Amino acid sequence: MFALAALLAQIAVILVHRAKNRTGSRPESCTLHTALCLLGITAGWLAIGRPEITWADAPLVLISGLLITVEAAHATVRLGAPRWADKAVCVLCGAAAATWMSSGWIPGT
């Protein structure tokens, strides 16, 4: 499943960031990252055929596609990635998180 692979990659980026930057700085506003994650989730939901959203799937999609993705985008910026990388992480990982709603391993099955 695409969502699981994206989730593991995000967690790896977050762990590397936290290992390199032990100082606890105050986080910046994540409004743009949050909006891009929601856009990515919506795009992913449309791409997999607009499956019915259930209470069992929604929290998993929001946790992996929004909360963890925003943290991974922040870590991407702090690790020195190009200026566009954090926005790409938000949209692509948000879209991948939408595949938690898919009934099969590959969207459309």
Backbone as JSON Lines, residues from 0, in Angstrom:
{"i":0,"aa":"M","n":[0.84,-1.16,0.0],"ca":[0.0,0.0,0.0],"c":[0.89,1.24,0.0]}
{"i":1,"aa":"F","n":[0.49,2.2,-0.8],"ca":[1.28,3.43,-0.94],"c":[1.35,4.22,0.36]}
{"i":2,"aa":"A","n":[0.27,4.2,1.12],"ca":[0.22,4.97,2.36],"c":[1.24,4.46,3.37]}
{"i":3,"aa":"L","n":[1.4,3.17,3.46],"ca":[2.35,2.61,4.42],"c":[3.79,2.97,4.05]}
{"i":4,"aa":"A","n":[4.12,2.89,2.77],"ca":[5.47,3.26,2.32],"c":[5.73,4.74,2.57]}
{"i":5,"aa":"A","n":[4.76,5.59,2.28],"ca":[4.93,7.02,2.52],"c":[5.06,7.31,4.01]}
{"i":6,"aa":"L","n":[4.28,6.64,4.83],"ca":[4.34,6.84,6.28],"c":[5.71,6.44,6.84]}
{"i":7,"aa":"L","n":[6.23,5.33,6.4],"ca":[7.56,4.9,6.87],"c":[8.65,5.87,6.44]}
{"i":8,"aa":"A","n":[8.56,6.38,5.21],"ca":[9.55,7.35,4.74],"c":[9.46,8.65,5.54]}
{"i":9,"aa":"Q","n":[8.25,9.09,5.86],"ca":[8.09,10.31,6.65],"c":[8.67,10.14,8.05]}
{"i":10,"aa":"I","n":[8.41,9.01,8.65],"ca":[8.94,8.76,9.99],"c":[10.47,8.73,9.97]}
{"i":11,"aa":"A","n":[11.04,8.17,8.92],"ca":[12.51,8.15,8.8],"c":[13.07,9.56,8.7]}
{"i":12,"aa":"V","n":[12.44,10.43,7.92],"ca":[12.9,11.81,7.78],"c":[12.79,12.54,9.12]}
{"i":13,"aa":"I","n":[11.68,12.33,9.81],"ca":[11.49,12.98,11.11],"c":[12.54,12.52,12.12]}
{"i":14,"aa":"L","n":[12.82,11.23,12.14],"ca":[13.82,10.71,13.08],"c":[15.22,11.23,12.76]}
{"i":15,"aa":"V","n":[15.58,11.31,11.49],"ca":[16.89,11.86,11.1],"c":[16.97,13.32,11.52]}
{"i":16,"aa":"H","n":[15.91,14.07,11.27],"ca":[15.89,15.49,11.65],"c":[16.06,15.66,13.15]}
{"i":17,"aa":"R","n":[15.35,14.88,13.92],"ca":[15.44,15.01,15.38],"c":[16.78,14.54,15.92]}
{"i":18,"aa":"A","n":[17.4,13.58,15.26],"ca":[18.72,13.13,15.69],"c":[19.77,14.19,15.4]}
{"i":19,"aa":"K","n":[19.64,14.91,14.29],"ca":[20.62,15.93,13.93],"c":[20.41,17.23,14.69]}
{"i":20,"aa":"N","n":[19.17,17.58,14.98],"ca":[18.84,18.85,15.63],"c":[18.21,18.58,16.98]}
{"i":21,"aa":"R","n":[19.03,18.44,17.97],"ca":[18.53,18.12,19.31],"c":[17.94,19.33,20.01]}
{"i":22,"aa":"T","n":[18.25,20.55,19.56],"ca":[17.72,21.73,20.23],"c":[16.24,21.87,19.91]}
{"i":23,"aa":"G","n":[15.47,22.21,20.88],"ca":[14.02,22.35,20.7],"c":[13.65,23.77,20.33]}
{"i":24,"aa":"S","n":[13.62,24.06,19.06],"ca":[13.23,25.4,18.62],"c":[11.71,25.47,18.49]}
{"i":25,"aa":"R","n":[11.2,26.67,18.57],"ca":[9.75,26.85,18.45],"c":[9.35,26.69,16.99]}
{"i":26,"aa":"P","n":[8.36,25.85,16.69],"ca":[7.97,25.62,15.3],"c":[7.3,26.84,14.69]}
{"i":27,"aa":"E","n":[7.5,27.0,13.39],"ca":[6.86,28.09,12.67],"c":[5.41,27.73,12.37]}
{"i":28,"aa":"S","n":[4.71,28.69,11.82],"ca":[3.33,28.44,11.42],"c":[3.29,27.41,10.3]}
{"i":29,"aa":"C","n":[2.39,26.47,10.39],"ca":[2.29,25.38,9.41],"c":[1.05,25.51,8.55]}
{"i":30,"aa":"T","n":[0.54,26.72,8.38],"ca":[-0.7,26.91,7.64],"c":[-0.58,26.46,6.2]}
{"i":31,"aa":"L","n":[0.49,26.85,5.51],"ca":[0.67,26.45,4.11],"c":[0.83,24.95,4.0]}
{"i":32,"aa":"H","n":[1.62,24.35,4.88],"ca":[1.81,22.9,4.84],"c":[0.49,22.17,5.1]}
{"i":33,"aa":"T","n":[-0.3,22.66,6.03],"ca":[-1.58,22.04,6.33],"c":[-2.52,22.11,5.13]}
{"i":34,"aa":"A","n":[-2.58,23.27,4.49],"ca":[-3.44,23.43,3.32],"c":[-2.99,22.52,2.18]}
{"i":35,"aa":"L","n":[-1.68,22.42,1.97],"ca":[-1.18,21.56,0.9],"c":[-1.43,20.08,1.2]}
{"i":36,"aa":"C","n":[-1.34,19.69,2.47],"ca":[-1.65,18.3,2.83],"c":[-3.11,17.98,2.56]}
{"i":37,"aa":"L","n":[-4.0,18.89,2.93],"ca":[-5.43,18.68,2.68],"c":[-5.71,18.63,1.18]}
{"i":38,"aa":"L","n":[-5.01,19.45,0.41],"ca":[-5.14,19.4,-1.05],"c":[-4.66,18.05,-1.58]}
{"i":39,"aa":"G","n":[-3.55,17.56,-1.05],"ca":[-3.03,16.26,-1.47],"c":[-3.96,15.12,-1.11]}
{"i":40,"aa":"I","n":[-4.55,15.18,0.09],"ca":[-5.5,14.14,0.5],"c":[-6.7,14.14,-0.43]}
{"i":41,"aa":"T","n":[-7.19,15.33,-0.75],"ca":[-8.33,15.43,-1.66],"c":[-7.98,14.9,-3.05]}
{"i":42,"aa":"A","n":[-6.81,15.25,-3.55],"ca":[-6.38,14.76,-4.86],"c":[-6.22,13.24,-4.86]}
{"i":43,"aa":"G","n":[-5.67,12.7,-3.8],"ca":[-5.52,11.24,-3.69],"c":[-6.86,10.54,-3.61]}
{"i":44,"aa":"W","n":[-7.79,11.13,-2.87],"ca":[-9.14,10.57,-2.76],"c":[-9.82,10.54,-4.12]}
{"i":45,"aa":"L","n":[-9.65,11.62,-4.89],"ca":[-10.22,11.65,-6.24],"c":[-9.53,10.64,-7.16]}
{"i":46,"aa":"A","n":[-8.23,10.5,-7.01],"ca":[-7.47,9.6,-7.89],"c":[-7.81,8.13,-7.66]}
{"i":47,"aa":"I","n":[-8.17,7.76,-6.44],"ca":[-8.48,6.35,-6.19],"c":[-9.95,6.03,-6.39]}
{"i":48,"aa":"G","n":[-10.7,6.98,-6.93],"ca":[-12.08,6.7,-7.29],"c":[-13.12,7.12,-6.29]}
{"i":49,"aa":"R","n":[-12.81,8.05,-5.42],"ca":[-13.73,8.61,-4.43],"c":[-14.45,7.54,-3.61]}
{"i":50,"aa":"P","n":[-13.68,6.71,-2.89],"ca":[-14.34,5.7,-2.05],"c":[-15.1,6.36,-0.91]}
{"i":51,"aa":"E","n":[-16.02,5.62,-0.34],"ca":[-16.8,6.14,0.78],"c":[-15.87,6.35,1.98]}
{"i":52,"aa":"I","n":[-16.02,7.47,2.63],"ca":[-15.21,7.79,3.81],"c":[-15.92,7.26,5.04]}
{"i":53,"aa":"T","n":[-15.24,6.41,5.79],"ca":[-15.83,5.84,6.99],"c":[-15.1,6.36,8.22]}
{"i":54,"aa":"W","n":[-15.72,6.18,9.38],"ca":[-15.1,6.6,10.63],"c":[-13.85,5.78,10.94]}
{"i":55,"aa":"A","n":[-13.75,4.6,10.38],"ca":[-12.57,3.77,10.62],"c":[-11.37,4.29,9.84]}
{"i":56,"aa":"D","n":[-11.59,4.86,8.65],"ca":[-10.5,5.32,7.8],"c":[-10.1,6.77,8.04]}
{"i":57,"aa":"A","n":[-11.05,7.62,8.36],"ca":[-10.78,9.05,8.45],"c":[-9.69,9.41,9.46]}
{"i":58,"aa":"P","n":[-9.69,8.88,10.69],"ca":[-8.61,9.25,11.61],"c":[-7.23,8.81,11.12]}
{"i":59,"aa":"L","n":[-7.15,7.63,10.52],"ca":[-5.87,7.15,10.01],"c":[-5.36,8.04,8.89]}
{"i":60,"aa":"V","n":[-6.25,8.45,7.99],"ca":[-5.87,9.34,6.89],"c":[-5.41,10.69,7.44]}
{"i":61,"aa":"L","n":[-6.14,11.24,8.39],"ca":[-5.77,12.55,8.92],"c":[-4.49,12.51,9.74]}
{"i":62,"aa":"I","n":[-4.27,11.44,10.49],"ca":[-3.04,11.35,11.27],"c":[-1.83,11.18,10.36]}
{"i":63,"aa":"S","n":[-1.91,10.24,9.41],"ca":[-0.75,10.01,8.55],"c":[-0.63,11.05,7.46]}
{"i":64,"aa":"G","n":[-1.75,11.56,6.95],"ca":[-1.69,12.5,5.84],"c":[-1.61,13.95,6.24]}
{"i":65,"aa":"L","n":[-1.89,14.25,7.48],"ca":[-1.86,15.64,7.9],"c":[-0.83,15.87,9.0]}
{"i":66,"aa":"L","n":[-1.01,15.25,10.13],"ca":[-0.11,15.52,11.26],"c":[1.32,15.08,10.99]}
{"i":67,"aa":"I","n":[1.49,13.85,10.58],"ca":[2.85,13.34,10.34],"c":[3.46,13.99,9.1]}
{"i":68,"aa":"T","n":[2.64,14.27,8.09],"ca":[3.17,14.89,6.87],"c":[3.63,16.31,7.12]}
{"i":69,"aa":"V","n":[2.91,17.08,7.92],"ca":[3.35,18.44,8.24],"c":[4.67,18.4,9.0]}
{"i":70,"aa":"E","n":[4.82,17.48,9.92],"ca":[6.08,17.33,10.65],"c":[7.21,16.91,9.71]}
{"i":71,"aa":"A","n":[6.92,16.01,8.77],"ca":[7.94,15.59,7.8],"c":[8.33,16.73,6.88]}
{"i":72,"aa":"A","n":[7.38,17.57,6.49],"ca":[7.7,18.73,5.64],"c":[8.58,19.72,6.4]}
{"i":73,"aa":"H","n":[8.28,19.92,7.67],"ca":[9.11,20.81,8.49],"c":[10.53,20.24,8.62]}
{"i":74,"aa":"A","n":[10.63,18.93,8.82],"ca":[11.95,18.29,8.91],"c":[12.7,18.39,7.6]}
{"i":75,"aa":"T","n":[11.98,18.29,6.48],"ca":[12.61,18.4,5.16],"c":[13.26,19.77,4.98]}
{"i":76,"aa":"V","n":[12.56,20.81,5.41],"ca":[13.1,22.17,5.31],"c":[14.35,22.29,6.17]}
{"i":77,"aa":"R","n":[14.29,21.79,7.4],"ca":[15.41,21.92,8.33],"c":[16.63,21.09,7.92]}
{"i":78,"aa":"L","n":[16.41,20.05,7.15],"ca":[17.54,19.22,6.69],"c":[18.22,19.78,5.45]}
{"i":79,"aa":"G","n":[17.73,20.9,4.94],"ca":[18.41,21.57,3.83],"c":[17.98,21.13,2.46]}
{"i":80,"aa":"A","n":[16.79,20.64,2.31],"ca":[16.28,20.23,1.0],"c":[15.98,21.48,0.17]}
{"i":81,"aa":"P","n":[15.81,21.32,-1.14],"ca":[15.45,22.48,-1.98],"c":[14.16,23.14,-1.51]}
{"i":82,"aa":"R","n":[13.94,24.38,-1.94],"ca":[12.81,25.17,-1.45],"c":[11.45,24.56,-1.79]}
{"i":83,"aa":"W","n":[11.38,23.78,-2.82],"ca":[10.11,23.19,-3.25],"c":[9.84,21.82,-2.6]}
{"i":84,"aa":"A","n":[10.82,21.24,-1.96],"ca":[10.71,19.87,-1.47],"c":[9.64,19.72,-0.38]}
{"i":85,"aa":"D","n":[9.55,20.69,0.52],"ca":[8.55,20.57,1.58],"c":[7.13,20.6,1.05]}
{"i":86,"aa":"K","n":[6.92,21.41,0.0],"ca":[5.59,21.47,-0.61],"c":[5.26,20.18,-1.35]}
{"i":87,"aa":"A","n":[6.26,19.59,-1.99],"ca":[6.07,18.31,-2.68],"c":[5.78,17.2,-1.67]}
{"i":88,"aa":"V","n":[6.47,17.22,-0.54],"ca":[6.2,16.23,0.51],"c":[4.76,16.33,0.96]}
{"i":89,"aa":"C","n":[4.26,17.54,1.18],"ca":[2.89,17.72,1.64],"c":[1.87,17.16,0.65]}
{"i":90,"aa":"V","n":[2.02,17.52,-0.61],"ca":[1.03,17.1,-1.61],"c":[1.13,15.6,-1.89]}
{"i":91,"aa":"L","n":[2.33,15.1,-2.11],"ca":[2.49,13.69,-2.47],"c":[2.17,12.75,-1.31]}
{"i":92,"aa":"C","n":[2.63,13.08,-0.13],"ca":[2.34,12.2,1.01],"c":[0.89,12.32,1.45]}
{"i":93,"aa":"G","n":[0.29,13.49,1.26],"ca":[-1.14,13.62,1.52],"c":[-1.94,12.75,0.57]}
{"i":94,"aa":"A","n":[-1.54,12.75,-0.71],"ca":[-2.23,11.9,-1.69],"c":[-2.01,10.42,-1.39]}
{"i":95,"aa":"A","n":[-0.81,10.08,-0.95],"ca":[-0.54,8.68,-0.61],"c":[-1.35,8.25,0.61]}
{"i":96,"aa":"A","n":[-1.56,9.15,1.56],"ca":[-2.34,8.82,2.75],"c":[-3.79,8.51,2.41]}
{"i":97,"aa":"A","n":[-4.28,9.09,1.33],"ca":[-5.67,8.82,0.93],"c":[-5.87,7.37,0.53]}
{"i":98,"aa":"T","n":[-4.8,6.69,0.19],"ca":[-4.94,5.28,-0.21],"c":[-5.28,4.38,0.96]}
{"i":99,"aa":"W","n":[-5.25,4.91,2.21],"ca":[-5.74,4.12,3.34],"c":[-7.22,3.8,3.15]}
{"i":100,"aa":"M","n":[-7.92,4.65,2.4],"ca":[-9.35,4.45,2.17],"c":[-9.64,3.42,1.08]}
{"i":101,"aa":"S","n":[-8.62,3.03,0.34],"ca":[-8.8,2.06,-0.74],"c":[-9.06,0.68,-0.16]}
{"i":102,"aa":"S","n":[-9.88,-0.09,-0.84],"ca":[-10.21,-1.42,-0.32],"c":[-9.14,-2.46,-0.63]}
{"i":103,"aa":"G","n":[-8.3,-2.22,-1.63],"ca":[-7.26,-3.19,-2.0],"c":[-5.87,-2.62,-1.8]}
{"i":104,"aa":"W","n":[-4.89,-3.41,-2.16],"ca":[-3.5,-2.97,-2.02],"c":[-3.16,-1.89,-3.03]}
{"i":105,"aa":"I","n":[-3.73,-2.0,-4.2],"ca":[-3.49,-1.02,-5.26],"c":[-4.8,-0.3,-5.51]}
{"i":106,"aa":"P","n":[-4.77,1.04,-5.6],"ca":[-6.01,1.78,-5.81],"c":[-6.78,1.27,-7.02]}
{"i":107,"aa":"G","n":[-8.07,1.19,-6.87],"ca":[-8.92,0.74,-7.97],"c":[-9.18,-0.74,-7.98]}
{"i":108,"aa":"T","n":[-8.63,-1.5,-7.0],"ca":[-8.86,-2.94,-6.96],"c":[-9.85,-3.29,-5.88]}
